């Protein structure tokens, strides 16, 4: 049986609209919910290009 993997880009594509600005806590909450839903891969955005994203990638999730 074929297996389907879910790849989510909410934290990258979903935050590119003008006026949208998520805090680190917001991004972690979204990532936690996506993980709880069963998403296999969560793209966090471009940490090299966006310095405020460095903190997101530095956090080691307590879940999972």
Secondary structure, 3 states (H helix, E strand, C coil): CCCCCCEECCCCHHHCCCCCCCCHHHHHHHHHHHHHHCCCEECCCCCCCCHHHHHHHHCCCCCC
